[in-house]
């Protein structure tokens, strides 16, 4: 399955999460106390150490968990590209808080002395809800008579992470799934929320400047392409899109100057087409603009986006 451009382009929140998790995981391993990072009944209800929940939701306690968790965090950056960094930040915060609450509730019910697995289980397994619903299957294949899809590897890694610590990793994973389901059904109107512009601006200056710049440049390239005349062969994506506009425009004659694509009334792109482009790794706003430029022709829009990335 194609996860889009490599690296953390258009995914600054994911980049920050991965770096934070890596630093805390390495620090805990060096200190020799990785197994004590997770929450336990004694920590919460005996010692009332609620602050322990902060490192417990970021730092993994073992190498297998670290490898599987980083792979999934890196792959799920596609959702940040789809909904934008601001809304994705709300998703991250909601899933971490909700899954931690469910973990504490589970500890209260079990009253067991064992320690739950630490790490961003809640966020990772919450992301499996939109992964299952929104990411389309691009290919299917068979191995030893068993049917697989291009999504199978992600499910396999998730299953491995879920059972790394048996019951003590299964509980945080299921708490994450429940948190993702609540976000999906828009509990408390959470999907409509965004961070205030002032807060988002401060955060962008601290962490997101390079990624925001690349997003702006990609969008600007598409807009520049939309203003390039038909006969300019240096911009192949604009050439294809203008051909499509010419075919569908019955009111224009061949002798007329070809108009700018931005001045033609375009139908609103369907969400399914936007989701398909986003699943390929393109920014949501850039995908919408490219579809409008291409009159909702998915192939032409893909070419426009690819051309914009090479400029």
BADORO-588469 format. One record per atom (N, C-alpha, C): residue number from 1; residue in three letters; x, y, z. Coordinates in steps of 0.2 Angstrom, whole numbers. Last residue first. Layout:
BEGIN
NUM;ALA;X;Y;Z
...
END
This chain:
BEGIN
311;UNK;43;101;-43
311;UNK;45;108;-45
311;UNK;49;111;-39
310;UNK;38;90;-39
310;UNK;45;89;-43
310;UNK;47;96;-44
309;UNK;26;92;-35
309;UNK;31;90;-30
309;UNK;38;90;-33
308;UNK;18;95;-46
308;UNK;20;100;-41
308;UNK;25;99;-36
307;UNK;17;83;-52
307;UNK;21;88;-55
307;UNK;23;93;-50
306;UNK;9;76;-43
306;UNK;16;74;-44
306;UNK;20;79;-47
305;UNK;-3;84;-45
305;UNK;1;84;-38
305;UNK;8;81;-39
304;UNK;-5;81;-58
304;UNK;-4;88;-56
304;UNK;-1;88;-50
303;UNK;-8;67;-58
303;UNK;-2;70;-62
303;UNK;0;77;-60
302;UNK;-19;67;-50
302;UNK;-13;64;-48
302;UNK;-7;67;-51
301;UNK;-28;74;-59
301;UNK;-27;77;-53
301;UNK;-20;74;-50
300;UNK;-29;64;-69
300;UNK;-26;71;-71
300;UNK;-24;74;-64
299;UNK;-35;54;-62
299;UNK;-29;53;-65
299;UNK;-25;60;-67
298;UNK;-48;60;-58
298;UNK;-43;58;-53
298;UNK;-36;57;-56
297;UNK;-56;74;-63
297;UNK;-53;68;-66
297;UNK;-47;66;-61
296;UNK;-62;86;-58
296;UNK;-63;79;-54
296;UNK;-61;73;-58
295;UNK;-56;96;-66
295;UNK;-63;94;-66
295;UNK;-64;87;-64
294;UNK;-43;99;-62
294;UNK;-44;94;-67
294;UNK;-51;92;-68
293;UNK;-45;108;-52
293;UNK;-41;110;-58
293;UNK;-43;105;-64
292;UNK;-51;101;-42
292;UNK;-55;106;-46
292;UNK;-52;108;-52
291;UNK;-40;92;-39
291;UNK;-46;89;-42
291;UNK;-51;95;-46
290;UNK;-31;102;-34
290;UNK;-30;98;-40
290;UNK;-36;95;-43
289;UNK;-38;106;-23
289;UNK;-37;111;-28
289;UNK;-35;107;-34
288;UNK;-39;94;-15
288;UNK;-45;97;-17
288;UNK;-44;102;-23
287;UNK;-25;92;-13
287;UNK;-29;87;-17
287;UNK;-35;90;-20
286;UNK;-22;102;-5
286;UNK;-19;102;-12
286;UNK;-23;97;-16
285;UNK;-29;99;6
285;UNK;-31;105;3
285;UNK;-28;105;-4
284;UNK;-23;86;10
284;UNK;-30;87;8
284;UNK;-32;93;4
283;UNK;-7;81;2
283;UNK;-11;85;7
283;UNK;-18;86;5
282;UNK;-5;63;-2
282;UNK;-5;70;-4
282;UNK;-9;74;2
281;UNK;-5;50;0
281;UNK;0;54;4
281;UNK;0;61;2
280;UNK;-14;42;-4
280;UNK;-8;41;-8
280;UNK;-3;46;-5
279;UNK;-25;46;3
279;UNK;-22;39;5
279;UNK;-15;38;1
278;UNK;-27;58;-4
278;UNK;-24;58;3
278;UNK;-21;52;5
277;UNK;-34;52;-15
277;UNK;-27;56;-16
277;UNK;-24;56;-9
276;UNK;-45;47;-8
276;UNK;-41;42;-12
276;UNK;-34;46;-13
275;UNK;-51;58;-3
275;UNK;-49;53;2
275;UNK;-44;48;-2
274;UNK;-55;64;-15
274;UNK;-50;67;-10
274;UNK;-47;62;-6
273;UNK;-65;55;-19
273;UNK;-59;56;-23
273;UNK;-53;60;-19
272;UNK;-74;56;-9
272;UNK;-71;49;-10
272;UNK;-64;50;-14
271;UNK;-79;69;-10
271;UNK;-75;67;-4
271;UNK;-71;60;-5
270;UNK;-78;77;-26
270;UNK;-81;72;-21
270;UNK;-76;70;-16
269;UNK;-76;94;-28
269;UNK;-74;87;-29
269;UNK;-77;83;-24
268;UNK;-89;104;-35
268;UNK;-85;103;-29
268;UNK;-83;95;-30
267;UNK;-86;110;-52
267;UNK;-90;107;-47
267;UNK;-85;105;-41
266;UNK;-80;127;-56
266;UNK;-79;120;-55
266;UNK;-83;116;-51
265;UNK;-80;139;-67
265;UNK;-84;137;-62
265;UNK;-83;129;-61
264;UNK;-64;146;-71
264;UNK;-70;142;-73
264;UNK;-74;139;-67
263;UNK;-53;153;-66
263;UNK;-59;157;-68
263;UNK;-65;153;-70
262;UNK;-43;143;-65
262;UNK;-46;146;-59
262;UNK;-52;150;-60
261;UNK;-39;141;-78
261;UNK;-43;136;-75
261;UNK;-46;139;-69
260;UNK;-39;155;-89
260;UNK;-36;152;-83
260;UNK;-41;147;-80
259;UNK;-44;151;-106
259;UNK;-44;155;-100
259;UNK;-40;151;-95
258;UNK;-36;153;-122
258;UNK;-38;148;-117
258;UNK;-38;152;-110
257;UNK;-44;164;-134
257;UNK;-38;162;-129
257;UNK;-40;158;-124
256;UNK;-52;156;-148
256;UNK;-52;160;-142
256;UNK;-46;159;-138
255;UNK;-53;147;-158
255;UNK;-49;153;-159
255;UNK;-49;157;-153
254;UNK;-61;136;-153
254;UNK;-54;135;-154
254;UNK;-50;142;-155
253;UNK;-73;142;-141
253;UNK;-71;140;-148
253;UNK;-63;140;-148
252;UNK;-84;138;-128
252;UNK;-77;141;-130
252;UNK;-76;138;-137
251;UNK;-94;131;-124
251;UNK;-96;138;-126
251;UNK;-89;141;-128
250;UNK;-91;118;-120
250;UNK;-94;119;-126
250;UNK;-95;126;-129
249;UNK;-79;111;-111
249;UNK;-82;117;-112
249;UNK;-85;118;-119
248;UNK;-73;98;-111
248;UNK;-80;99;-108
248;UNK;-83;106;-109
247;UNK;-61;101;-118
247;UNK;-66;96;-120
247;UNK;-73;97;-117
246;UNK;-55;111;-110
246;UNK;-57;112;-117
246;UNK;-62;107;-119
245;UNK;-52;104;-98
245;UNK;-57;109;-98
245;UNK;-60;111;-105
244;UNK;-43;95;-103
244;UNK;-49;92;-100
244;UNK;-54;98;-100
243;UNK;-33;104;-107
243;UNK;-36;99;-112
243;UNK;-43;97;-109
242;UNK;-29;108;-94
242;UNK;-33;113;-99
242;UNK;-36;109;-105
241;UNK;-23;97;-89
241;UNK;-29;99;-86
241;UNK;-33;104;-90
240;UNK;-12;95;-97
240;UNK;-17;90;-97
240;UNK;-24;93;-94
239;UNK;-5;108;-94
239;UNK;-7;106;-101
239;UNK;-13;101;-101
238;UNK;-2;106;-81
238;UNK;-7;112;-83
238;UNK;-9;110;-90
237;UNK;7;96;-81
237;UNK;1;95;-78
237;UNK;-4;100;-80
236;UNK;18;101;-89
236;UNK;14;96;-91
236;UNK;7;95;-88
235;UNK;25;115;-92
235;UNK;21;113;-87
235;UNK;16;108;-89
234;UNK;30;118;-104
234;UNK;35;117;-99
234;UNK;31;114;-93
233;UNK;22;122;-114
233;UNK;23;114;-113
233;UNK;28;113;-108
232;UNK;9;132;-115
232;UNK;16;132;-112
232;UNK;17;125;-110
231;UNK;-3;133;-120
231;UNK;2;132;-125
231;UNK;9;131;-121
230;UNK;-12;137;-109
230;UNK;-12;130;-112
230;UNK;-6;128;-116
229;UNK;-3;146;-96
229;UNK;-7;145;-102
229;UNK;-7;139;-105
228;UNK;-4;144;-78
228;UNK;0;143;-84
228;UNK;-5;143;-90
227;UNK;-12;144;-67
227;UNK;-12;150;-71
227;UNK;-8;150;-77
226;UNK;-10;132;-61
226;UNK;-17;133;-64
226;UNK;-17;140;-68
225;UNK;3;132;-57
225;UNK;1;128;-63
225;UNK;-6;130;-66
224;UNK;1;140;-46
224;UNK;4;143;-51
224;UNK;3;139;-58
223;UNK;-6;131;-38
223;UNK;-10;137;-40
223;UNK;-6;140;-46
222;UNK;4;121;-36
222;UNK;-3;120;-39
222;UNK;-6;126;-42
221;UNK;13;129;-29
221;UNK;15;126;-35
221;UNK;9;124;-39
220;UNK;6;131;-17
220;UNK;8;137;-21
220;UNK;9;135;-28
219;UNK;6;119;-12
219;UNK;-1;122;-14
219;UNK;1;127;-18
218;UNK;19;117;-9
218;UNK;16;112;-14
218;UNK;9;115;-16
217;UNK;22;128;-1
217;UNK;25;127;-7
217;UNK;22;123;-12
216;UNK;15;124;10
216;UNK;13;130;7
216;UNK;16;130;0
215;UNK;21;112;14
215;UNK;14;112;12
215;UNK;12;118;8
214;UNK;34;117;17
214;UNK;33;113;12
214;UNK;26;112;9
213;UNK;30;125;28
213;UNK;33;128;22
213;UNK;32;124;16
212;UNK;26;116;37
212;UNK;21;120;35
212;UNK;23;124;29
211;UNK;38;110;40
211;UNK;33;106;36
211;UNK;28;110;34
210;UNK;45;120;46
210;UNK;48;117;40
210;UNK;42;113;36
209;UNK;37;123;57
209;UNK;39;128;52
209;UNK;41;125;46
208;UNK;33;116;68
208;UNK;30;114;62
208;UNK;32;119;56
207;UNK;37;120;81
207;UNK;39;113;79
207;UNK;37;112;71
206;UNK;36;134;84
206;UNK;40;130;88
206;UNK;42;123;84
205;UNK;27;139;75
205;UNK;33;142;75
205;UNK;38;138;79
204;UNK;16;131;78
204;UNK;19;130;71
204;UNK;26;133;71
203;UNK;12;135;91
203;UNK;15;128;90
203;UNK;19;127;83
202;UNK;8;148;88
202;UNK;14;147;92
202;UNK;17;140;91
201;UNK;-3;145;80
201;UNK;2;149;77
201;UNK;9;148;81
200;UNK;-12;138;88
200;UNK;-9;134;82
200;UNK;-3;138;79
199;UNK;-15;148;97
199;UNK;-11;142;99
199;UNK;-8;139;94
198;UNK;-22;156;88
198;UNK;-16;159;91
198;UNK;-11;153;94
197;UNK;-32;149;84
197;UNK;-27;151;79
197;UNK;-21;153;82
196;UNK;-37;135;94
196;UNK;-37;142;92
196;UNK;-31;144;88
195;UNK;-39;118;88
195;UNK;-36;123;92
195;UNK;-36;130;90
194;UNK;-56;113;85
194;UNK;-49;114;82
194;UNK;-46;118;88
193;UNK;-70;101;83
193;UNK;-65;106;87
193;UNK;-59;107;83
192;UNK;-77;92;77
192;UNK;-78;99;75
192;UNK;-73;104;78
191;UNK;-75;80;84
191;UNK;-73;81;77
191;UNK;-73;88;74
190;UNK;-82;81;96
190;UNK;-75;82;96
190;UNK;-72;83;89
189;UNK;-95;81;101
189;UNK;-94;85;95
189;UNK;-86;86;94
188;UNK;-96;70;110
188;UNK;-95;77;112
188;UNK;-94;82;107
187;UNK;-92;59;97
187;UNK;-94;60;104
187;UNK;-92;67;106
186;UNK;-90;55;83
186;UNK;-91;62;85
186;UNK;-94;63;92
185;UNK;-88;42;80
185;UNK;-95;44;81
185;UNK;-96;51;83
184;UNK;-74;43;81
184;UNK;-77;42;75
184;UNK;-84;44;75
183;UNK;-71;45;94
183;UNK;-69;50;90
183;UNK;-73;49;83
182;UNK;-75;32;99
182;UNK;-79;38;101
182;UNK;-77;44;97
181;UNK;-66;24;92
181;UNK;-73;24;90
181;UNK;-77;30;93
180;UNK;-54;28;99
180;UNK;-55;29;92
180;UNK;-62;29;89
179;UNK;-57;23;111
179;UNK;-56;30;111
179;UNK;-57;32;103
178;UNK;-57;9;108
178;UNK;-63;12;111
178;UNK;-63;20;110
177;UNK;-44;7;105
177;UNK;-49;6;100
177;UNK;-56;10;102
176;UNK;-38;10;117
176;UNK;-37;15;111
176;UNK;-42;14;106
175;UNK;-42;-1;124
175;UNK;-44;6;127
175;UNK;-43;11;121
174;UNK;-36;-11;118
174;UNK;-43;-10;117
174;UNK;-46;-3;119
173;UNK;-22;-7;122
173;UNK;-24;-7;114
173;UNK;-32;-7;114
172;UNK;-23;-9;135
172;UNK;-22;-2;133
172;UNK;-24;-2;125
171;UNK;-25;-24;135
171;UNK;-30;-19;138
171;UNK;-29;-12;136
170;UNK;-14;-29;129
170;UNK;-21;-30;126
170;UNK;-26;-25;129
169;UNK;-4;-28;138
169;UNK;-4;-24;132
169;UNK;-11;-24;128
168;UNK;-8;-37;147
168;UNK;-6;-30;149
168;UNK;-5;-26;144
167;UNK;-11;-49;141
167;UNK;-16;-45;144
167;UNK;-14;-38;145
166;UNK;4;-48;131
166;UNK;-2;-52;133
166;UNK;-8;-47;135
165;UNK;13;-39;126
165;UNK;13;-40;134
165;UNK;7;-44;136
164;UNK;10;-40;113
164;UNK;17;-40;115
164;UNK;18;-42;123
163;UNK;-2;-40;106
163;UNK;0;-46;111
163;UNK;7;-46;113
162;UNK;-1;-28;99
162;UNK;-7;-29;104
162;UNK;-5;-35;109
161;UNK;9;-30;90
161;UNK;10;-25;96
161;UNK;5;-26;101
160;UNK;3;-39;82
160;UNK;9;-41;86
160;UNK;10;-36;92
159;UNK;-7;-32;77
159;UNK;-9;-38;81
159;UNK;-3;-40;85
158;UNK;0;-22;70
158;UNK;-4;-20;75
158;UNK;-6;-26;80
157;UNK;6;-30;60
157;UNK;10;-27;65
157;UNK;6;-25;71
156;UNK;-6;-35;53
156;UNK;-1;-39;56
156;UNK;3;-36;62
155;UNK;-11;-23;48
155;UNK;-15;-26;53
155;UNK;-10;-31;57
154;UNK;-1;-20;39
154;UNK;-2;-15;45
154;UNK;-6;-19;50
153;UNK;-1;-30;31
153;UNK;5;-29;34
153;UNK;4;-25;40
152;UNK;-14;-29;24
152;UNK;-13;-34;29
152;UNK;-7;-33;33
151;UNK;-16;-20;14
151;UNK;-17;-17;21
151;UNK;-15;-23;27
150;UNK;-16;-26;3
150;UNK;-10;-22;4
150;UNK;-11;-19;11
149;UNK;-22;-42;7
149;UNK;-22;-36;4
149;UNK;-16;-32;6
148;UNK;-24;-60;5
148;UNK;-21;-54;8
148;UNK;-22;-48;4
147;UNK;-29;-77;6
147;UNK;-30;-70;3
147;UNK;-27;-65;8
146;UNK;-20;-92;4
146;UNK;-23;-87;9
146;UNK;-23;-80;6
145;UNK;-12;-100;-4
145;UNK;-19;-101;-4
145;UNK;-23;-96;1
144;UNK;1;-95;-2
144;UNK;-1;-101;1
144;UNK;-8;-102;1
143;UNK;-6;-79;-4
143;UNK;0;-83;-2
143;UNK;-1;-89;1
142;UNK;-13;-68;-16
142;UNK;-13;-74;-12
142;UNK;-7;-77;-10
141;UNK;-19;-51;-15
141;UNK;-15;-56;-18
141;UNK;-16;-62;-13
140;UNK;-25;-34;-20
140;UNK;-26;-41;-17
140;UNK;-21;-46;-20
139;UNK;-24;-16;-18
139;UNK;-22;-23;-21
139;UNK;-24;-29;-17
138;UNK;-30;-6;-11
138;UNK;-28;-5;-17
138;UNK;-26;-11;-21
137;UNK;-43;-2;0
137;UNK;-39;-8;-2
137;UNK;-37;-7;-9
136;UNK;-44;14;7
136;UNK;-46;9;3
136;UNK;-41;4;2
135;UNK;-46;20;23
135;UNK;-41;18;19
135;UNK;-43;13;14
134;UNK;-58;21;32
134;UNK;-57;26;27
134;UNK;-51;24;21
133;UNK;-59;10;41
133;UNK;-65;13;37
133;UNK;-63;17;31
132;UNK;-47;7;46
132;UNK;-51;1;43
132;UNK;-57;4;39
131;UNK;-42;19;49
131;UNK;-38;15;44
131;UNK;-43;10;41
130;UNK;-50;24;59
130;UNK;-51;27;52
130;UNK;-47;23;47
129;UNK;-46;13;68
129;UNK;-53;14;66
129;UNK;-54;18;60
128;UNK;-33;14;71
128;UNK;-35;8;67
128;UNK;-42;9;65
127;UNK;-31;24;79
127;UNK;-30;26;72
127;UNK;-32;20;68
126;UNK;-32;18;92
126;UNK;-37;23;90
126;UNK;-37;24;82
125;UNK;-19;12;92
125;UNK;-25;8;91
125;UNK;-32;12;89
124;UNK;-11;24;94
124;UNK;-10;19;89
124;UNK;-16;15;87
123;UNK;-16;30;106
123;UNK;-16;33;100
123;UNK;-16;29;94
122;UNK;-14;19;116
122;UNK;-21;22;114
122;UNK;-21;26;108
121;UNK;-1;17;115
121;UNK;-5;11;113
121;UNK;-12;15;111
120;UNK;12;24;117
120;UNK;6;27;114
120;UNK;1;22;111
119;UNK;17;16;133
119;UNK;18;18;126
119;UNK;12;21;123
118;UNK;17;1;143
118;UNK;18;8;142
118;UNK;19;9;135
117;UNK;6;-11;150
117;UNK;11;-10;145
117;UNK;11;-2;143
116;UNK;2;-11;167
116;UNK;0;-11;160
116;UNK;6;-9;156
115;UNK;8;-22;180
115;UNK;9;-15;177
115;UNK;6;-16;169
114;UNK;-2;-30;193
114;UNK;3;-30;187
114;UNK;3;-23;184
113;UNK;-11;-31;203
113;UNK;-4;-28;204
113;UNK;0;-27;198
112;UNK;-28;-27;200
112;UNK;-22;-32;200
112;UNK;-16;-28;201
111;UNK;-41;-22;199
111;UNK;-37;-22;205
111;UNK;-32;-27;206
110;UNK;-50;-22;189
110;UNK;-46;-28;189
110;UNK;-43;-28;196
109;UNK;-56;-9;190
109;UNK;-61;-15;190
109;UNK;-57;-21;191
108;UNK;-46;0;190
108;UNK;-50;0;196
108;UNK;-55;-6;196
107;UNK;-40;-3;177
107;UNK;-36;-5;183
107;UNK;-41;-5;189
106;UNK;-51;2;169
106;UNK;-49;-5;169
106;UNK;-45;-7;175
105;UNK;-49;16;172
105;UNK;-55;12;174
105;UNK;-54;5;174
104;UNK;-37;18;167
104;UNK;-37;19;174
104;UNK;-44;15;176
103;UNK;-40;16;153
103;UNK;-35;11;157
103;UNK;-36;12;164
102;UNK;-49;26;151
102;UNK;-52;19;151
102;UNK;-47;14;154
101;UNK;-40;37;152
101;UNK;-46;36;157
101;UNK;-48;29;157
100;UNK;-32;34;141
100;UNK;-29;34;148
100;UNK;-34;33;153
99;UNK;-41;36;131
99;UNK;-38;29;132
99;UNK;-35;29;139
98;UNK;-43;50;132
98;UNK;-49;45;133
98;UNK;-46;38;134
97;UNK;-30;56;130
97;UNK;-34;57;137
97;UNK;-40;51;138
96;UNK;-27;51;118
96;UNK;-23;50;123
96;UNK;-27;50;130
95;UNK;-38;55;110
95;UNK;-37;48;110
95;UNK;-32;47;116
94;UNK;-37;70;111
94;UNK;-43;66;113
94;UNK;-41;59;115
93;UNK;-24;72;106
93;UNK;-25;74;112
93;UNK;-31;70;115
92;UNK;-26;67;92
92;UNK;-21;64;97
92;UNK;-22;66;104
91;UNK;-36;76;88
91;UNK;-37;68;88
91;UNK;-32;65;93
90;UNK;-30;88;89
90;UNK;-36;87;93
90;UNK;-37;79;93
89;UNK;-20;86;79
89;UNK;-18;87;86
89;UNK;-24;86;91
88;UNK;-28;85;68
88;UNK;-25;79;70
88;UNK;-22;80;77
87;UNK;-32;98;66
87;UNK;-37;93;68
87;UNK;-34;87;71
86;UNK;-19;103;63
86;UNK;-23;106;69
86;UNK;-28;101;71
85;UNK;-15;96;52
85;UNK;-11;95;58
85;UNK;-15;98;64
84;UNK;-27;88;41
84;UNK;-23;93;43
84;UNK;-20;93;50
83;UNK;-33;76;37
83;UNK;-37;81;40
83;UNK;-33;87;42
82;UNK;-22;70;29
82;UNK;-29;70;27
82;UNK;-33;75;30
81;UNK;-10;70;36
81;UNK;-11;74;29
81;UNK;-18;74;27
80;UNK;-14;63;47
80;UNK;-13;70;48
80;UNK;-13;74;41
79;UNK;-16;51;41
79;UNK;-22;54;43
79;UNK;-20;61;45
78;UNK;-3;47;38
78;UNK;-7;48;32
78;UNK;-14;52;35
77;UNK;4;43;49
77;UNK;4;50;47
77;UNK;0;52;41
76;UNK;3;29;50
76;UNK;-3;33;52
76;UNK;-2;41;51
75;UNK;17;26;49
75;UNK;12;24;44
75;UNK;6;29;44
74;UNK;22;30;61
74;UNK;25;33;55
74;UNK;20;32;49
73;UNK;15;22;70
73;UNK;15;29;71
73;UNK;17;32;64
72;UNK;20;9;65
72;UNK;13;11;65
72;UNK;12;19;65
71;UNK;33;10;68
71;UNK;31;8;61
71;UNK;24;11;60
70;UNK;33;12;82
70;UNK;36;17;77
70;UNK;34;16;70
69;UNK;28;-1;86
69;UNK;25;6;87
69;UNK;27;11;83
68;UNK;38;-10;82
68;UNK;31;-10;79
68;UNK;27;-4;80
67;UNK;49;-5;90
67;UNK;49;-6;82
67;UNK;42;-6;79
66;UNK;44;-5;103
66;UNK;47;1;100
66;UNK;47;0;92
65;UNK;41;-19;105
65;UNK;35;-14;105
65;UNK;38;-7;102
64;UNK;54;-24;104
64;UNK;49;-26;99
64;UNK;43;-21;99
63;UNK;60;-17;115
63;UNK;62;-16;108
63;UNK;57;-18;103
62;UNK;50;-10;128
62;UNK;54;-15;125
62;UNK;55;-14;118
61;UNK;42;1;132
61;UNK;46;-3;137
61;UNK;50;-8;134
60;UNK;39;17;126
60;UNK;39;10;125
60;UNK;44;7;130
59;UNK;32;32;131
59;UNK;38;28;131
59;UNK;36;21;131
58;UNK;19;38;132
58;UNK;24;40;126
58;UNK;29;35;126
57;UNK;11;36;143
57;UNK;8;36;136
57;UNK;13;37;130
56;UNK;20;37;153
56;UNK;17;30;152
56;UNK;14;30;145
55;UNK;23;50;156
55;UNK;28;46;152
55;UNK;25;39;150
54;UNK;9;53;161
54;UNK;12;57;156
54;UNK;18;53;152
53;UNK;5;45;172
53;UNK;2;44;166
53;UNK;5;47;160
52;UNK;12;50;183
52;UNK;15;44;180
52;UNK;12;43;173
51;UNK;3;59;189
51;UNK;8;61;184
51;UNK;12;56;180
50;UNK;-4;52;198
50;UNK;-7;53;192
50;UNK;-2;55;187
49;UNK;-2;43;211
49;UNK;3;46;206
49;UNK;0;47;199
48;UNK;-8;37;222
48;UNK;-11;43;219
48;UNK;-6;47;214
47;UNK;-4;26;228
47;UNK;1;31;228
47;UNK;-2;38;225
46;UNK;-16;18;225
46;UNK;-12;18;231
46;UNK;-8;24;233
45;UNK;-21;21;213
45;UNK;-26;21;219
45;UNK;-22;20;225
44;UNK;-10;22;204
44;UNK;-15;27;204
44;UNK;-19;27;210
43;UNK;0;12;208
43;UNK;2;19;206
43;UNK;-4;24;207
42;UNK;-8;1;210
42;UNK;-5;4;216
42;UNK;-3;11;214
41;UNK;-12;-2;197
41;UNK;-17;-1;202
41;UNK;-14;3;208
40;UNK;-1;6;185
40;UNK;-3;0;189
40;UNK;-9;2;194
39;UNK;6;10;169
39;UNK;1;12;175
39;UNK;0;5;179
38;UNK;23;9;164
38;UNK;16;8;164
38;UNK;12;9;170
37;UNK;37;9;169
37;UNK;34;15;166
37;UNK;26;15;165
36;UNK;44;-1;173
36;UNK;40;2;178
36;UNK;36;8;175
35;UNK;52;-6;163
35;UNK;46;-10;165
35;UNK;41;-7;170
34;UNK;63;3;162
34;UNK;57;3;157
34;UNK;51;-1;159
33;UNK;74;7;170
33;UNK;67;6;173
33;UNK;62;6;168
32;UNK;86;10;166
32;UNK;85;4;169
32;UNK;79;2;172
31;UNK;90;22;160
31;UNK;89;22;167
31;UNK;88;15;170
30;UNK;90;17;147
30;UNK;96;19;150
30;UNK;96;19;157
29;UNK;76;16;145
29;UNK;80;10;145
29;UNK;87;11;148
28;UNK;72;30;147
28;UNK;69;25;152
28;UNK;74;18;151
27;UNK;78;35;136
27;UNK;80;38;142
27;UNK;78;32;148
26;UNK;71;29;125
26;UNK;79;28;126
26;UNK;81;30;133
25;UNK;58;33;127
25;UNK;60;26;127
25;UNK;67;25;129
24;UNK;60;47;126
24;UNK;58;44;132
24;UNK;59;37;133
23;UNK;64;48;112
23;UNK;68;51;118
23;UNK;66;48;124
22;UNK;53;42;106
22;UNK;60;39;105
22;UNK;64;41;111
21;UNK;43;50;109
21;UNK;42;44;111
21;UNK;49;40;111
20;UNK;47;62;102
20;UNK;46;62;110
20;UNK;46;55;112
19;UNK;48;58;89
19;UNK;54;60;92
19;UNK;53;60;100
18;UNK;34;55;87
18;UNK;39;50;86
18;UNK;46;52;90
17;UNK;28;67;89
17;UNK;26;61;93
17;UNK;32;56;93
16;UNK;34;75;79
16;UNK;35;77;86
16;UNK;33;71;90
15;UNK;29;68;67
15;UNK;36;69;68
15;UNK;38;70;76
14;UNK;15;71;69
14;UNK;18;64;69
14;UNK;25;64;71
13;UNK;15;85;67
13;UNK;13;82;73
13;UNK;16;75;74
12;UNK;20;86;53
12;UNK;24;88;59
12;UNK;22;86;66
11;UNK;17;81;40
11;UNK;15;78;46
11;UNK;20;80;52
10;UNK;22;86;28
10;UNK;15;87;29
10;UNK;13;83;35
9;UNK;35;74;28
9;UNK;32;79;25
9;UNK;24;80;26
8;UNK;42;64;35
8;UNK;37;67;38
8;UNK;34;74;35
7;UNK;46;51;23
7;UNK;48;56;28
7;UNK;42;59;31
6;UNK;39;49;7
6;UNK;43;47;12
6;UNK;44;53;17
5;UNK;23;51;1
5;UNK;30;53;1
5;UNK;33;51;7
4;UNK;12;37;3
4;UNK;13;44;1
4;UNK;21;45;1
3;UNK;10;24;5
3;UNK;8;28;10
3;UNK;10;35;9
2;UNK;3;11;-4
2;UNK;7;17;-5
2;UNK;5;22;1
1;UNK;4;-6;0
1;UNK;0;0;0
1;UNK;4;6;0
END
